[in-house]
Amino acid sequence: MAEGGKKRFMIEPHSPYFLHPSEGPGIMIMTVIFDGKNCELWEWAITIALKVKNKLSFINGTVERPEATDDEDFFECNAWDMANSMLCSWLLRVIDPKLRMTIAYCDMAKDMWDDLRK
């Protein structure tokens, strides 16, 4: 429990919300760049990269954004937002610049993923 009796939300290293300090928005999670023609290879490479980082659940929809509650110091929804935003930045970096505008304004990694798969 945190000060004032509030439950404190902690991010453990095995959590899908965990972001290692070396995992910034500018990193390339893989070298395969989606160009609109290599969908199968790109999807396979992204899937592997996100499995390694324990983030695949964000794009397959198994980790949905939780609701904020007043009884926590650090909301789980904040952790979800940070991890989701990092995924969005990673996805944008592995897409051909000519195609980025098609998904650039999606605010959820799952939506980006679903749009690209179409």
Contacts in CASP RR format, 6 or more apart in sequence:
PFRMAT RR
TARGET T0000
AUTHOR 0000-0000-0000
METHOD contacts of the structure
MODEL  1
MAEGGKKRFMIEPHSPYFLHPSEGPGIMIMTVIFDGKNCELWEWAITIAL
KVKNKLSFINGTVERPEATDDEDFFECNAWDMANSMLCSWLLRVIDPKLR
MTIAYCDMAKDMWDDLRK
1 7 0 8 1.000
1 8 0 8 1.000
2 8 0 8 1.000
2 73 0 8 1.000
6 71 0 8 1.000
6 72 0 8 1.000
6 73 0 8 1.000
7 71 0 8 1.000
7 72 0 8 1.000
7 73 0 8 1.000
8 72 0 8 1.000
8 73 0 8 1.000
8 74 0 8 1.000
9 72 0 8 1.000
9 73 0 8 1.000
9 74 0 8 1.000
9 75 0 8 1.000
9 76 0 8 1.000
9 79 0 8 1.000
10 74 0 8 1.000
11 17 0 8 1.000
11 18 0 8 1.000
11 79 0 8 1.000
12 18 0 8 1.000
14 54 0 8 1.000
15 54 0 8 1.000
15 79 0 8 1.000
16 54 0 8 1.000
16 55 0 8 1.000
16 57 0 8 1.000
16 58 0 8 1.000
16 63 0 8 1.000
16 83 0 8 1.000
17 76 0 8 1.000
17 79 0 8 1.000
17 80 0 8 1.000
17 82 0 8 1.000
17 83 0 8 1.000
18 54 0 8 1.000
18 83 0 8 1.000
19 82 0 8 1.000
19 83 0 8 1.000
19 86 0 8 1.000
23 53 0 8 1.000
23 86 0 8 1.000
24 86 0 8 1.000
24 89 0 8 1.000
25 85 0 8 1.000
25 86 0 8 1.000
25 89 0 8 1.000
25 90 0 8 1.000
26 89 0 8 1.000
26 90 0 8 1.000
26 93 0 8 1.000
27 90 0 8 1.000
27 93 0 8 1.000
28 93 0 8 1.000
28 94 0 8 1.000
29 46 0 8 1.000
29 49 0 8 1.000
29 50 0 8 1.000
29 53 0 8 1.000
29 90 0 8 1.000
29 93 0 8 1.000
29 94 0 8 1.000
30 45 0 8 1.000
30 46 0 8 1.000
30 48 0 8 1.000
30 49 0 8 1.000
30 94 0 8 1.000
32 38 0 8 1.000
32 41 0 8 1.000
32 42 0 8 1.000
32 45 0 8 1.000
32 46 0 8 1.000
32 94 0 8 1.000
33 42 0 8 1.000
33 94 0 8 1.000
33 95 0 8 1.000
33 96 0 8 1.000
34 42 0 8 1.000
34 94 0 8 1.000
34 95 0 8 1.000
34 96 0 8 1.000
34 99 0 8 1.000
34 116 0 8 1.000
35 96 0 8 1.000
35 99 0 8 1.000
36 96 0 8 1.000
36 99 0 8 1.000
39 116 0 8 1.000
39 117 0 8 1.000
42 94 0 8 1.000
43 117 0 8 1.000
46 59 0 8 1.000
46 91 0 8 1.000
46 94 0 8 1.000
47 56 0 8 1.000
50 56 0 8 1.000
50 58 0 8 1.000
50 59 0 8 1.000
50 87 0 8 1.000
55 83 0 8 1.000
55 87 0 8 1.000
57 63 0 8 1.000
58 83 0 8 1.000
58 84 0 8 1.000
58 87 0 8 1.000
58 109 0 8 1.000
58 110 0 8 1.000
59 87 0 8 1.000
59 109 0 8 1.000
59 110 0 8 1.000
59 112 0 8 1.000
59 113 0 8 1.000
60 110 0 8 1.000
61 110 0 8 1.000
63 80 0 8 1.000
65 77 0 8 1.000
65 80 0 8 1.000
65 81 0 8 1.000
65 84 0 8 1.000
65 108 0 8 1.000
66 75 0 8 1.000
66 76 0 8 1.000
66 77 0 8 1.000
66 80 0 8 1.000
67 77 0 8 1.000
68 75 0 8 1.000
68 77 0 8 1.000
68 78 0 8 1.000
69 75 0 8 1.000
84 108 0 8 1.000
84 109 0 8 1.000
87 109 0 8 1.000
88 106 0 8 1.000
88 107 0 8 1.000
88 108 0 8 1.000
88 109 0 8 1.000
88 112 0 8 1.000
91 103 0 8 1.000
91 109 0 8 1.000
91 112 0 8 1.000
91 113 0 8 1.000
91 116 0 8 1.000
92 100 0 8 1.000
92 103 0 8 1.000
92 104 0 8 1.000
92 112 0 8 1.000
95 103 0 8 1.000
95 116 0 8 1.000
102 115 0 8 1.000
102 116 0 8 1.000
103 111 0 8 1.000
103 112 0 8 1.000
103 115 0 8 1.000
103 116 0 8 1.000
106 112 0 8 1.000
106 115 0 8 1.000
END
